């Protein structure tokens, strides 16, 4: 136990809130349940801030290197003398960073939900589910071993299902929850197989052992091959499959847009800073293994991230539902982070991509949570999700307007907002590693600025719609999180991440690459001005653009028909040619065989039951006849 032993309370408090509100919430007033849940998260957030300060600025560094500190640990399952599964709390730069991210965003969501969910049936249940989700995410990032991470990983999936399908009376919400659950479970199967492979060859689940450079277990396992490929590479690719599912990477992304069926605070919590970045955190946690033993797996991470970021950005340019625009934006930004990890080396300035990916994770959490909560305030005001039914809202929602604009400028990479600093570091890392990926992300930077300001101008400018009810600003309990996150979006970029969160725990020199930064800002401004020209005062330009690129527009608007592809593969191929024949074989061969054996046994017993008459002479006759037949058989065999 260390001086950080109190950190075990950070995940425990949300768990207690879940249990307490789940069991007793229906007996208390909704407002009381909201206050209790919010107070619990406030305590967890406060402890996280104390932990971050103590770790980064007081006692976390030894000889200039941040250490992995086991704050709490207990053996849960003892499998062998050497192989065991523990439950504990491990602190290092990325886990402490995630503590701040998760508790901050969750606290803002809790505060916001007190206003947004007011009057909703199941208010208490909603806050209980928020507690369970927060506990699961905190347990995931604080895990001391990969199996503990997997357990909390699955709990995140369960709690996200409960939150997405919160409106369980809506068929679309239930379908979205099931879709998210099934797709992520399929990906998690790869994660589990990867864990088993890695642990089998390394003989450990422990993160300290797995992520220590030069670990004999890792070095020995890396030398084992299957069909010419290192088993460590195979294991890491399978583990990344689990991360790709949770982080909605192509082609396992189809659940994320549909998850917008959940309440907007859920969208902010799940899709901004917590669940969808779990995959990024997973790769970052195992980064030393990726970088030092399996560069091929890291290349796969980079290209999947790069393609996803471009793919999602193109789709976001054509969507009309503001929450779906933000959902595809999240996919694109997560792709940015994955690419950053994929183009990174290990140690010193070579680890720029690692630092940049985590830096962008931190800044993205703040501005994307702000965007989703701002979208919730807009929906709360106009009772619609569609941009086509909005316009001129800046004069009705002044606070929402200003904070939303700050978030748009941040994600567009306009200096001095935080998104500029983190995105510039990613582009710099990509430029020095892979020019193809750099130009992909450069194009994505322009598309990001375009689709976000397309959203901004459509909602807050454009033509003033004839609303059924005059829109009005949200109450303070909803605007306070917007203002807090707006300030965080402005100033988070000035944190010295190159000193705090690095691949090897040691600080390195980082400076602004002026030419690349200028190019990044330039493409962002181009995207903003194009959006302003097309949507600030629409004069038919969007329709003309759609007509000019009608085929691309149609494909993008229909999300490149990925849902249709999945339905075709599952219904027309898997169900028809695999599931149906298997079901037929099970029914006609397996079941009928068992039923036939049962029928034969029953028939035979019916026929021979007459032998059980109770008459001694009949039994003696059968016995003597059988003995005589056996005797004659032996005599015959002996004589021949």
VENGIHU-V705716 format. One record per residue. N is the residue number from 1. RES is the residue in one small letter. OMEGA is omega in whole degrees, -180 to 180 (* if undefined). BURIAL is b if it has 24 or more other C-alpha atoms within 12 Angstrom, else e. Layout:
n:N res:RES omega:OMEGA burial:BURIAL
n:N res:RES omega:OMEGA burial:BURIAL
//
This chain:
n:1 res:x omega:-179 burial:e
n:2 res:x omega:175 burial:e
n:3 res:x omega:179 burial:e
n:4 res:x omega:-175 burial:b
n:5 res:x omega:179 burial:e
n:6 res:x omega:-177 burial:b
n:7 res:x omega:176 burial:b
n:8 res:x omega:179 burial:b
n:9 res:x omega:-176 burial:b
n:10 res:x omega:175 burial:b
n:11 res:x omega:-176 burial:b
n:12 res:x omega:-177 burial:b
n:13 res:x omega:176 burial:b
n:14 res:x omega:177 burial:b
n:15 res:x omega:178 burial:b
n:16 res:x omega:177 burial:b
n:17 res:x omega:177 burial:b
n:18 res:x omega:-178 burial:b
n:19 res:x omega:-177 burial:e
n:20 res:x omega:-179 burial:b
n:21 res:x omega:179 burial:b
n:22 res:x omega:-178 burial:b
n:23 res:x omega:-172 burial:e
n:24 res:x omega:-175 burial:e
n:25 res:x omega:-178 burial:b
n:26 res:x omega:-179 burial:e
n:27 res:x omega:-177 burial:e
n:28 res:x omega:178 burial:e
n:29 res:x omega:-180 burial:e
n:30 res:x omega:-178 burial:b
n:31 res:x omega:179 burial:b
n:32 res:x omega:178 burial:e
n:33 res:x omega:178 burial:b
n:34 res:x omega:180 burial:b
n:35 res:x omega:180 burial:b
n:36 res:x omega:179 burial:b
n:37 res:x omega:-180 burial:b
n:38 res:x omega:178 burial:b
n:39 res:x omega:177 burial:b
n:40 res:x omega:179 burial:b
n:41 res:x omega:177 burial:b
n:42 res:x omega:179 burial:b
n:43 res:x omega:178 burial:b
n:44 res:x omega:180 burial:b
n:45 res:x omega:179 burial:b
n:46 res:x omega:177 burial:b
n:47 res:x omega:178 burial:b
n:48 res:x omega:178 burial:b
n:49 res:x omega:177 burial:b
n:50 res:x omega:179 burial:b
n:51 res:x omega:-179 burial:b
n:52 res:x omega:179 burial:b
n:53 res:x omega:-178 burial:e
n:54 res:x omega:-177 burial:e
n:55 res:x omega:-174 burial:b
n:56 res:x omega:-170 burial:b
n:57 res:x omega:-178 burial:e
n:58 res:x omega:-167 burial:e
n:59 res:x omega:-176 burial:b
n:60 res:x omega:-174 burial:b
n:61 res:x omega:175 burial:b
n:62 res:x omega:-179 burial:e
n:63 res:x omega:176 burial:e
n:64 res:x omega:-178 burial:e
n:65 res:x omega:176 burial:b
n:66 res:x omega:-175 burial:b
n:67 res:x omega:169 burial:b
n:68 res:x omega:-176 burial:b
n:69 res:x omega:174 burial:b
n:70 res:x omega:-177 burial:b
n:71 res:x omega:-180 burial:b
n:72 res:x omega:178 burial:b
n:73 res:x omega:175 burial:b
n:74 res:x omega:179 burial:e
n:75 res:x omega:179 burial:e
n:76 res:x omega:179 burial:e
n:77 res:x omega:177 burial:e
n:78 res:x omega:-176 burial:e
n:79 res:x omega:174 burial:e
n:80 res:x omega:178 burial:e
n:81 res:x omega:-177 burial:e
n:82 res:x omega:-175 burial:e
n:83 res:x omega:179 burial:e
n:84 res:x omega:179 burial:e
n:85 res:x omega:-177 burial:b
n:86 res:x omega:168 burial:b
n:87 res:x omega:-177 burial:b
n:88 res:x omega:-179 burial:b
n:89 res:x omega:177 burial:b
n:90 res:x omega:179 burial:b
n:91 res:x omega:170 burial:b
n:92 res:x omega:-173 burial:b
n:93 res:x omega:-176 burial:b
n:94 res:x omega:179 burial:b
n:95 res:x omega:178 burial:b
n:96 res:x omega:176 burial:b
n:97 res:x omega:-179 burial:b
n:98 res:x omega:174 burial:b
n:99 res:x omega:-179 burial:b
n:100 res:x omega:-178 burial:b
n:101 res:x omega:-174 burial:b
n:102 res:x omega:-177 burial:b
n:103 res:x omega:179 burial:b
n:104 res:x omega:-178 burial:b
n:105 res:x omega:180 burial:b
n:106 res:x omega:178 burial:b
n:107 res:x omega:178 burial:b
n:108 res:x omega:178 burial:b
n:109 res:x omega:177 burial:b
n:110 res:x omega:180 burial:b
n:111 res:x omega:-179 burial:b
n:112 res:x omega:-176 burial:b
n:113 res:x omega:177 burial:b
n:114 res:x omega:177 burial:b
n:115 res:x omega:-174 burial:b
n:116 res:x omega:-176 burial:b
n:117 res:x omega:-179 burial:b
n:118 res:x omega:180 burial:b
n:119 res:x omega:180 burial:e
n:120 res:x omega:174 burial:e
n:121 res:x omega:-177 burial:e
n:122 res:x omega:-179 burial:b
n:123 res:x omega:-179 burial:b
n:124 res:x omega:178 burial:b
n:125 res:x omega:180 burial:b
n:126 res:x omega:-180 burial:b
n:127 res:x omega:175 burial:b
n:128 res:x omega:179 burial:b
n:129 res:x omega:176 burial:b
n:130 res:x omega:178 burial:b
n:131 res:x omega:179 burial:b
n:132 res:x omega:180 burial:b
n:133 res:x omega:-179 burial:b
n:134 res:x omega:176 burial:b
n:135 res:x omega:-178 burial:b
n:136 res:x omega:180 burial:b
n:137 res:x omega:179 burial:b
n:138 res:x omega:176 burial:b
n:139 res:x omega:179 burial:b
n:140 res:x omega:-174 burial:b
n:141 res:x omega:-179 burial:b
n:142 res:x omega:-174 burial:b
n:143 res:x omega:177 burial:b
n:144 res:x omega:-177 burial:b
n:145 res:x omega:-172 burial:b
n:146 res:x omega:179 burial:b
n:147 res:x omega:173 burial:b
n:148 res:x omega:176 burial:b
n:149 res:x omega:-179 burial:b
n:150 res:x omega:179 burial:b
n:151 res:x omega:179 burial:b
n:152 res:x omega:176 burial:b
n:153 res:x omega:179 burial:b
n:154 res:x omega:175 burial:b
n:155 res:x omega:175 burial:b
n:156 res:x omega:178 burial:b
n:157 res:x omega:-180 burial:b
n:158 res:x omega:-178 burial:b
n:159 res:x omega:177 burial:b
n:160 res:x omega:175 burial:b
n:161 res:x omega:180 burial:b
n:162 res:x omega:-178 burial:b
n:163 res:x omega:-180 burial:b
n:164 res:x omega:-179 burial:b
n:165 res:x omega:-179 burial:b
n:166 res:x omega:176 burial:b
n:167 res:x omega:-170 burial:b
n:168 res:x omega:176 burial:e
n:169 res:x omega:176 burial:e
n:170 res:x omega:180 burial:e
n:171 res:x omega:-179 burial:e
n:172 res:x omega:179 burial:e
n:173 res:x omega:178 burial:b
n:174 res:x omega:179 burial:b
n:175 res:x omega:179 burial:b
n:176 res:x omega:178 burial:b
n:177 res:x omega:179 burial:b
n:178 res:x omega:-180 burial:b
n:179 res:x omega:178 burial:b
n:180 res:x omega:-178 burial:b
n:181 res:x omega:-176 burial:b
n:182 res:x omega:-178 burial:b
n:183 res:x omega:-180 burial:b
n:184 res:x omega:176 burial:b
n:185 res:x omega:177 burial:b
n:186 res:x omega:178 burial:b
n:187 res:x omega:-178 burial:b
n:188 res:x omega:174 burial:b
n:189 res:x omega:175 burial:b
n:190 res:x omega:178 burial:b
n:191 res:x omega:-178 burial:b
n:192 res:x omega:179 burial:b
n:193 res:x omega:178 burial:b
n:194 res:x omega:177 burial:b
n:195 res:x omega:-178 burial:b
n:196 res:x omega:177 burial:b
n:197 res:x omega:-177 burial:b
n:198 res:x omega:-178 burial:b
n:199 res:x omega:180 burial:b
n:200 res:x omega:-176 burial:e
n:201 res:x omega:179 burial:b
n:202 res:x omega:179 burial:b
n:203 res:x omega:178 burial:b
n:204 res:x omega:171 burial:b
n:205 res:x omega:-168 burial:b
n:206 res:x omega:-179 burial:b
n:207 res:x omega:180 burial:b
n:208 res:x omega:179 burial:b
n:209 res:x omega:-176 burial:b
n:210 res:x omega:-174 burial:b
n:211 res:x omega:176 burial:b
n:212 res:x omega:-180 burial:b
n:213 res:x omega:180 burial:b
n:214 res:x omega:179 burial:e
n:215 res:x omega:-178 burial:e
n:216 res:x omega:-179 burial:e
n:217 res:x omega:179 burial:b
n:218 res:x omega:-179 burial:b
n:219 res:x omega:179 burial:b
n:220 res:x omega:-180 burial:e
n:221 res:x omega:-179 burial:b
n:222 res:x omega:179 burial:b
n:223 res:x omega:179 burial:e
n:224 res:x omega:-177 burial:b
n:225 res:x omega:173 burial:e
n:226 res:x omega:-177 burial:e
n:227 res:x omega:176 burial:e
n:228 res:x omega:-179 burial:e
n:229 res:x omega:179 burial:e
n:230 res:x omega:179 burial:b
n:231 res:x omega:176 burial:b
n:232 res:x omega:177 burial:b
n:233 res:x omega:178 burial:b
n:234 res:x omega:-180 burial:b
n:235 res:x omega:-178 burial:b
n:236 res:x omega:177 burial:b
n:237 res:x omega:178 burial:b
n:238 res:x omega:176 burial:b
n:239 res:x omega:177 burial:b
n:240 res:x omega:176 burial:b
n:241 res:x omega:176 burial:b
n:242 res:x omega:177 burial:b
n:243 res:x omega:179 burial:b
n:244 res:x omega:177 burial:b
n:245 res:x omega:-179 burial:b
n:246 res:x omega:-179 burial:b
n:247 res:x omega:175 burial:b
n:248 res:x omega:174 burial:b
n:249 res:x omega:176 burial:b
n:250 res:x omega:3 burial:b
n:251 res:x omega:-177 burial:b
n:252 res:x omega:-173 burial:b
n:253 res:x omega:-166 burial:b
n:254 res:x omega:-179 burial:b
n:255 res:x omega:-170 burial:b
n:256 res:x omega:-180 burial:b
n:257 res:x omega:180 burial:b
n:258 res:x omega:179 burial:b
n:259 res:x omega:176 burial:b
n:260 res:x omega:177 burial:b
n:261 res:x omega:177 burial:b
n:262 res:x omega:177 burial:b
n:263 res:x omega:-177 burial:b
n:264 res:x omega:175 burial:b
n:265 res:x omega:176 burial:b
n:266 res:x omega:177 burial:b
n:267 res:x omega:179 burial:b
n:268 res:x omega:-176 burial:b
n:269 res:x omega:-175 burial:b
n:270 res:x omega:-168 burial:b
n:271 res:x omega:179 burial:b
n:272 res:x omega:-167 burial:b
n:273 res:x omega:-170 burial:b
n:274 res:x omega:-172 burial:b
n:275 res:x omega:-174 burial:b
n:276 res:x omega:177 burial:b
n:277 res:x omega:178 burial:b
n:278 res:x omega:178 burial:b
n:279 res:x omega:176 burial:b
n:280 res:x omega:179 burial:b
n:281 res:x omega:180 burial:b
n:282 res:x omega:178 burial:b
n:283 res:x omega:178 burial:b
n:284 res:x omega:180 burial:b
n:285 res:x omega:-179 burial:b
n:286 res:x omega:-173 burial:b
n:287 res:x omega:179 burial:b
n:288 res:x omega:178 burial:b
n:289 res:x omega:178 burial:b
n:290 res:x omega:-171 burial:b
n:291 res:x omega:-172 burial:b
n:292 res:x omega:-177 burial:b
n:293 res:x omega:-175 burial:b
n:294 res:x omega:178 burial:b
n:295 res:x omega:178 burial:b
n:296 res:x omega:177 burial:e
n:297 res:x omega:179 burial:b
n:298 res:x omega:176 burial:b
n:299 res:x omega:177 burial:b
n:300 res:x omega:178 burial:b
n:301 res:x omega:-177 burial:b
n:302 res:x omega:-175 burial:b
n:303 res:x omega:174 burial:b
n:304 res:x omega:177 burial:b
n:305 res:x omega:-180 burial:b
n:306 res:x omega:-180 burial:b
n:307 res:x omega:-180 burial:b
n:308 res:x omega:-178 burial:b
n:309 res:x omega:179 burial:b
n:310 res:x omega:-180 burial:b
n:311 res:x omega:-178 burial:b
n:312 res:x omega:180 burial:b
n:313 res:x omega:179 burial:b
n:314 res:x omega:180 burial:b
n:315 res:x omega:-179 burial:b
n:316 res:x omega:-178 burial:b
n:317 res:x omega:-173 burial:b
n:318 res:x omega:-178 burial:b
n:319 res:x omega:-179 burial:b
n:320 res:x omega:175 burial:b
n:321 res:x omega:-173 burial:b
n:322 res:x omega:179 burial:b
n:323 res:x omega:177 burial:b
n:324 res:x omega:173 burial:b
n:325 res:x omega:-180 burial:b
n:326 res:x omega:178 burial:b
n:327 res:x omega:178 burial:b
n:328 res:x omega:174 burial:b
n:329 res:x omega:177 burial:b
n:330 res:x omega:176 burial:b
n:331 res:x omega:-178 burial:b
n:332 res:x omega:-178 burial:b
n:333 res:x omega:175 burial:b
n:334 res:x omega:175 burial:b
n:335 res:x omega:174 burial:b
n:336 res:x omega:-177 burial:b
n:337 res:x omega:178 burial:b
n:338 res:x omega:178 burial:b
n:339 res:x omega:-180 burial:b
n:340 res:x omega:178 burial:b
n:341 res:x omega:-178 burial:b
n:342 res:x omega:-179 burial:b
n:343 res:x omega:-176 burial:b
n:344 res:x omega:168 burial:b
n:345 res:x omega:-179 burial:b
n:346 res:x omega:174 burial:b
n:347 res:x omega:175 burial:b
n:348 res:x omega:-179 burial:b
n:349 res:x omega:175 burial:b
n:350 res:x omega:179 burial:b
n:351 res:x omega:-179 burial:b
n:352 res:x omega:-179 burial:b
n:353 res:x omega:178 burial:b
n:354 res:x omega:178 burial:b
n:355 res:x omega:-177 burial:b
n:356 res:x omega:179 burial:b
n:357 res:x omega:178 burial:b
n:358 res:x omega:176 burial:b
n:359 res:x omega:180 burial:b
n:360 res:x omega:174 burial:b
n:361 res:x omega:-178 burial:b
n:362 res:x omega:-179 burial:b
n:363 res:x omega:179 burial:b
n:364 res:x omega:179 burial:b
n:365 res:x omega:-177 burial:b
n:366 res:x omega:-175 burial:b
n:367 res:x omega:179 burial:b
n:368 res:x omega:173 burial:b
n:369 res:x omega:177 burial:b
n:370 res:x omega:180 burial:b
n:371 res:x omega:-179 burial:b
n:372 res:x omega:179 burial:b
n:373 res:x omega:174 burial:b
n:374 res:x omega:176 burial:b
n:375 res:x omega:177 burial:b
n:376 res:x omega:177 burial:b
n:377 res:x omega:178 burial:b
n:378 res:x omega:180 burial:b
n:379 res:x omega:178 burial:b
n:380 res:x omega:-177 burial:b
n:381 res:x omega:-173 burial:b
n:382 res:x omega:178 burial:b
n:383 res:x omega:177 burial:e
n:384 res:x omega:178 burial:b
n:385 res:x omega:-167 burial:b
n:386 res:x omega:179 burial:e
n:387 res:x omega:-179 burial:b
n:388 res:x omega:179 burial:b
n:389 res:x omega:-179 burial:b
n:390 res:x omega:177 burial:b
n:391 res:x omega:177 burial:b
n:392 res:x omega:-174 burial:b
n:393 res:x omega:-178 burial:b
n:394 res:x omega:-178 burial:b
n:395 res:x omega:179 burial:e
n:396 res:x omega:-175 burial:b
n:397 res:x omega:-173 burial:b
n:398 res:x omega:-179 burial:b
n:399 res:x omega:178 burial:b
n:400 res:x omega:-180 burial:b
n:401 res:x omega:-177 burial:b
n:402 res:x omega:-178 burial:b
n:403 res:x omega:178 burial:b
n:404 res:x omega:177 burial:b
n:405 res:x omega:177 burial:b
n:406 res:x omega:179 burial:b
n:407 res:x omega:179 burial:b
n:408 res:x omega:177 burial:b
n:409 res:x omega:-180 burial:b
n:410 res:x omega:-179 burial:b
n:411 res:x omega:177 burial:b
n:412 res:x omega:177 burial:b
n:413 res:x omega:179 burial:b
n:414 res:x omega:178 burial:b
n:415 res:x omega:4 burial:b
n:416 res:x omega:-178 burial:b
n:417 res:x omega:-168 burial:b
n:418 res:x omega:-179 burial:b
n:419 res:x omega:178 burial:b
n:420 res:x omega:-174 burial:b
n:421 res:x omega:-178 burial:b
n:422 res:x omega:-180 burial:b
n:423 res:x omega:178 burial:b
n:424 res:x omega:179 burial:b
n:425 res:x omega:178 burial:b
n:426 res:x omega:180 burial:b
n:427 res:x omega:178 burial:b
n:428 res:x omega:179 burial:b
n:429 res:x omega:179 burial:b
n:430 res:x omega:-178 burial:b
n:431 res:x omega:-177 burial:b
n:432 res:x omega:-178 burial:b
n:433 res:x omega:-174 burial:b
n:434 res:x omega:-176 burial:b
n:435 res:x omega:179 burial:e
n:436 res:x omega:179 burial:e
n:437 res:x omega:177 burial:b
n:438 res:x omega:-178 burial:b
n:439 res:x omega:174 burial:b
n:440 res:x omega:-179 burial:b
n:441 res:x omega:176 burial:b
n:442 res:x omega:176 burial:b
n:443 res:x omega:179 burial:b
n:444 res:x omega:178 burial:b
n:445 res:x omega:178 burial:b
n:446 res:x omega:179 burial:b
n:447 res:x omega:179 burial:b
n:448 res:x omega:178 burial:b
n:449 res:x omega:-179 burial:b
n:450 res:x omega:-173 burial:b
n:451 res:x omega:178 burial:b
n:452 res:x omega:178 burial:b
n:453 res:x omega:167 burial:b
n:454 res:x omega:177 burial:b
n:455 res:x omega:-178 burial:b
n:456 res:x omega:-177 burial:b
n:457 res:x omega:178 burial:b
n:458 res:x omega:-175 burial:b
n:459 res:x omega:-171 burial:b
n:460 res:x omega:178 burial:b
n:461 res:x omega:179 burial:b
n:462 res:x omega:-179 burial:b
n:463 res:x omega:177 burial:e
n:464 res:x omega:-177 burial:b
n:465 res:x omega:176 burial:e
n:466 res:x omega:-176 burial:e
n:467 res:x omega:178 burial:e
n:468 res:x omega:176 burial:e
n:469 res:x omega:-179 burial:e
n:470 res:x omega:179 burial:e
n:471 res:x omega:178 burial:b
n:472 res:x omega:-178 burial:b
n:473 res:x omega:180 burial:b
n:474 res:x omega:178 burial:b
n:475 res:x omega:-175 burial:e
n:476 res:x omega:-179 burial:e
n:477 res:x omega:176 burial:b
n:478 res:x omega:-179 burial:b
n:479 res:x omega:179 burial:b
n:480 res:x omega:177 burial:b
n:481 res:x omega:178 burial:b
n:482 res:x omega:-179 burial:b
n:483 res:x omega:178 burial:b
n:484 res:x omega:-179 burial:b
n:485 res:x omega:175 burial:b
n:486 res:x omega:177 burial:b
n:487 res:x omega:178 burial:b
n:488 res:x omega:179 burial:b
n:489 res:x omega:179 burial:b
n:490 res:x omega:-168 burial:b
n:491 res:x omega:-178 burial:b
n:492 res:x omega:-179 burial:b
n:493 res:x omega:-178 burial:b
n:494 res:x omega:176 burial:e
n:495 res:x omega:-179 burial:b
n:496 res:x omega:-176 burial:e
n:497 res:x omega:180 burial:b
n:498 res:x omega:175 burial:b
n:499 res:x omega:-172 burial:b
n:500 res:x omega:-174 burial:b
n:501 res:x omega:-179 burial:b
n:502 res:x omega:-175 burial:b
n:503 res:x omega:-178 burial:b
n:504 res:x omega:178 burial:b
n:505 res:x omega:-179 burial:b
n:506 res:x omega:-180 burial:b
n:507 res:x omega:173 burial:b
n:508 res:x omega:-179 burial:b
n:509 res:x omega:177 burial:e
n:510 res:x omega:180 burial:b
n:511 res:x omega:-179 burial:e
n:512 res:x omega:176 burial:e
n:513 res:x omega:-171 burial:e
n:514 res:x omega:-179 burial:e
n:515 res:x omega:180 burial:e
n:516 res:x omega:178 burial:b
n:517 res:x omega:179 burial:b
n:518 res:x omega:178 burial:e
n:519 res:x omega:179 burial:b
n:520 res:x omega:178 burial:b
n:521 res:x omega:-179 burial:b
n:522 res:x omega:-179 burial:b
n:523 res:x omega:176 burial:b
n:524 res:x omega:179 burial:b
n:525 res:x omega:176 burial:b
n:526 res:x omega:178 burial:b
n:527 res:x omega:179 burial:b
n:528 res:x omega:-177 burial:b
n:529 res:x omega:176 burial:b
n:530 res:x omega:178 burial:b
n:531 res:x omega:179 burial:b
n:532 res:x omega:179 burial:b
n:533 res:x omega:-174 burial:e
n:534 res:x omega:-168 burial:b
n:535 res:x omega:-179 burial:b
n:536 res:x omega:173 burial:b
n:537 res:x omega:-174 burial:e
n:538 res:x omega:178 burial:e
n:539 res:x omega:180 burial:e
n:540 res:x omega:-179 burial:e
n:541 res:x omega:179 burial:e
n:542 res:x omega:180 burial:b
n:543 res:x omega:178 burial:e
n:544 res:x omega:179 burial:e
n:545 res:x omega:179 burial:e
n:546 res:x omega:179 burial:e
n:547 res:x omega:180 burial:e
n:548 res:x omega:-179 burial:e
n:549 res:x omega:-170 burial:e
n:550 res:x omega:-179 burial:e
n:551 res:x omega:178 burial:e
n:552 res:x omega:179 burial:e
n:553 res:x omega:-179 burial:b
n:554 res:x omega:180 burial:e
n:555 res:x omega:180 burial:e
n:556 res:x omega:-180 burial:b
n:557 res:x omega:179 burial:b
n:558 res:x omega:174 burial:e
n:559 res:x omega:179 burial:b
n:560 res:x omega:173 burial:b
n:561 res:x omega:-179 burial:e
n:562 res:x omega:177 burial:b
n:563 res:x omega:179 burial:e
n:564 res:x omega:177 burial:e
n:565 res:x omega:179 burial:e
n:566 res:x omega:179 burial:e
n:567 res:x omega:179 burial:e
n:568 res:x omega:-178 burial:e
n:569 res:x omega:-177 burial:e
n:570 res:x omega:-175 burial:e
n:571 res:x omega:-173 burial:e
n:572 res:x omega:-177 burial:e
n:573 res:x omega:-175 burial:e
n:574 res:x omega:-178 burial:e
n:575 res:x omega:-174 burial:e
n:576 res:x omega:-171 burial:e
n:577 res:x omega:178 burial:e
n:578 res:x omega:-176 burial:e
n:579 res:x omega:-178 burial:e
n:580 res:x omega:176 burial:e
n:581 res:x omega:178 burial:e
n:582 res:x omega:178 burial:e
n:583 res:x omega:178 burial:e
n:584 res:x omega:180 burial:e
n:585 res:x omega:-180 burial:e
n:586 res:x omega:-177 burial:e
n:587 res:x omega:-172 burial:e
n:588 res:x omega:-177 burial:e
n:589 res:x omega:-176 burial:e
n:590 res:x omega:-179 burial:e
n:591 res:x omega:-178 burial:e
n:592 res:x omega:176 burial:e
n:593 res:x omega:179 burial:e
n:594 res:x omega:178 burial:e
n:595 res:x omega:179 burial:e
n:596 res:x omega:178 burial:e
n:597 res:x omega:179 burial:e
n:598 res:x omega:-180 burial:e
n:599 res:x omega:180 burial:e
n:600 res:x omega:179 burial:e
n:601 res:x omega:179 burial:e
n:602 res:x omega:180 burial:e
n:603 res:x omega:-180 burial:e
n:604 res:x omega:180 burial:e
n:605 res:x omega:178 burial:e
n:606 res:x omega:-177 burial:e
n:607 res:x omega:-175 burial:e
n:608 res:x omega:-178 burial:e
n:609 res:x omega:179 burial:e
n:610 res:x omega:178 burial:e
n:611 res:x omega:180 burial:e
n:612 res:x omega:-175 burial:e
n:613 res:x omega:-175 burial:e
n:614 res:x omega:179 burial:e
n:615 res:x omega:-174 burial:e
n:616 res:x omega:-177 burial:e
n:617 res:x omega:178 burial:e
n:618 res:x omega:178 burial:e
n:619 res:x omega:179 burial:e
n:620 res:x omega:178 burial:e
n:621 res:x omega:180 burial:e
n:622 res:x omega:-179 burial:e
n:623 res:x omega:-178 burial:e
n:624 res:x omega:179 burial:e
n:625 res:x omega:-180 burial:e
n:626 res:x omega:179 burial:e
n:627 res:x omega:179 burial:e
n:628 res:x omega:179 burial:e
n:629 res:x omega:179 burial:e
n:630 res:x omega:-179 burial:e
n:631 res:x omega:178 burial:e
n:632 res:x omega:179 burial:e
n:633 res:x omega:179 burial:e
n:634 res:x omega:179 burial:e
n:635 res:x omega:179 burial:e
n:636 res:x omega:180 burial:e
n:637 res:x omega:-179 burial:e
n:638 res:x omega:-178 burial:e
n:639 res:x omega:-179 burial:e
n:640 res:x omega:* burial:e
//
